[in-house]
Amino acid sequence: MNTEALQTLRNQLGQPALSYLVGLDPADADDFTADTEFTAAQKAVLELLDTTRQVRIVADSDTAYLTWAWLLTGPCGIDDRALGTALRELAGGIVPQVDARTPPLERTLMRIATDAYPALLIQNSFAASRGAMPLLSLHSHPLHDAFQSAADSDQQLHRLIAIGAEPGHEEDLLYRSTGNGMTFSPTLLVDQLINAAWALAQLDILTPTVSQLTTEATRTLGRTRRALRGGTTVPALVGFTGVLLPENSGPVMFGSARLRPTDGRDDPFSRMTGLTGGTSTYDNHGEVTSLTYAGDLVLEFEAPFAFTIRQQAADEPWPAASMQTARAFDTVTENLRLGLLLSSARSAPSVYPTWRAVLEPLSVGRAIGWDDPARAVGLHPTRLTDSDVAAWQDWTDRVIAHRQHISIAVRRMLLAVNDRTRPEDVILDAVIVWENLFGVDERNGTTEAVTDALACLLHSNEPDRDDAKRRYRSIYRRRSDIVHGARTLDDRTLRSSASDAVSVAVAALRHLFEHRPDILALTTSTRRNAAAREHAKP
């Protein structure tokens, strides 16, 4: 084969897929040339590929890779095998065999996943570089119908196959606990399982092996069954920007979640966000600390996940179970952010979420959402020290252990510090933190009760408490002026009050998490108020 023909195949298939088809390792194969000493079998496969290219592929097409992916997963006329697998075997390459003792449904899925492998390599080379996800259609695979039939006989998967087909349930949808509902096409079941398995396998390595893919495919099938049966967990990731771990730092554990620097495995997620650019700071020695808006850190954790099949009116509230995955993201993210905020008595750096991904078992594989950190307030690039990280872990552990009754305070604290650009909004959020911690029934005088509790919590002697009460009530009055539009406050007064309100809220949270977790264990703000004030009695 001449150099031009070989280069054309490489351009259309990508080097990993071409290496695999001629019997080589797609991850380690060198960028071979026409002068490479191929075996007779490898030369035969290259000639077959070139002939196929001339007959079936439109020259100079930007979508030639899609045609190749479809062709290689289609039948070759030999023992229900796909063309790509047959070519690799012809070239002398090794194709893992499925254990005959494997249950029929799993065995069929693993065979299809094996045949899908070269097409996934192609998709990964081209779709990802275009900012899209590799999406594989396997409808033409020779075992597609056999898989559908086996799935229809499976107790749990039958429920998927039957969506919208049973009398009285024509309007049923498949709801996911990410807070989304969707129609479901049974003929795409194997496509979605294998696409999801590929995304999962890439969490460990950029170019998974066939065995890694088939292993993840069976795991994904198991997750699907458990999600339909009542619930499971799925891998979830959140990208963060704002701080960097110490140089050469490994992963850091925050509870059961793992924080690590970003690497090539995260590119498919960050590319999809479209986030570009970043910001930098210089220290007194001229050292530069730079961060990217697409994220410099990734938090990995297992999120709860479930499917439900039902009809739901547009104005009907979503059941709590249908939001559990989304809420898990919020909780894990808030814990990490508040832990960093509280980790230093001085002005602490901030960390801001950029993208989030949940690797669902029935999806295109990567469900993505993102925020634009360029809009974040107080984003100051910071390289953490080892002691900074240890303090961050310690405070995050405290937040995880004791936040369950003050989730509104946690959320509003972060909004005040990182999201609000107007001082009026900062004051409102910070005072809501106060109230969520120590609020009482309005008939009992909310202002006095809340400010008394804060003063008692934060000041040990009576003169300091009395002075603090006056200052806190002054902030409270300004909050009331804002809410009720009683009078216009000048910008300087607003900004000073906003800064003071945030400082009090942060100090209260730090004191409670560090010294008074017993108060945080109380289930209502009224009981917490009484406990804080009782503490100050002589």
Secondary structure, 3 states (H helix, E strand, C coil): CCHHHHHHHHHHHCHHHHHHHCCCCCCCCCCCCCCCCCCHHHHHHHHHHHHHHHHHCCCCCCCHHHHHHHHHCCECCCCCCEHHHHHHHHCCCCCCCCCCCCCHHHHHHHHHHHHHHHHHHHHHHHCHHHCCCCCCCCCCCCCHHHHHHHHHCCCCHHHHHCCCCCCCCCCCEEEECCCEEECCCHHHHHHHHHHHHHHHHCCCCCCCCHHHHHHHHHHHHHHHHHHHHCCEEEEEEEEEECEECCCCCCCEEECCEEEEECCHHHHHHHHHHCCCCEEEEECCCCCEEEEECCCCEEEEEEEEECEEEECCCCCCCCCHHHHHHHHHHHHHHHHHHHHHHHCCCCCCCCCEEEEEEECCCCCCCCEEEECCHHHCCCCCCEECCHHHHHHHHHHHHHHHHHCCCCHHHHHHHHHHHHCCCCHHHHHHHHHHHHHHHHCCCHHHCHHHHHHHHHHHHHCCCHHHHHHHHHHHHHHHHHHHHHHHCCCCCCHHHHHHHHHHHHHHHHHHHHHHHHHCHHHHCCCCHHHHHHHHHHHCCC
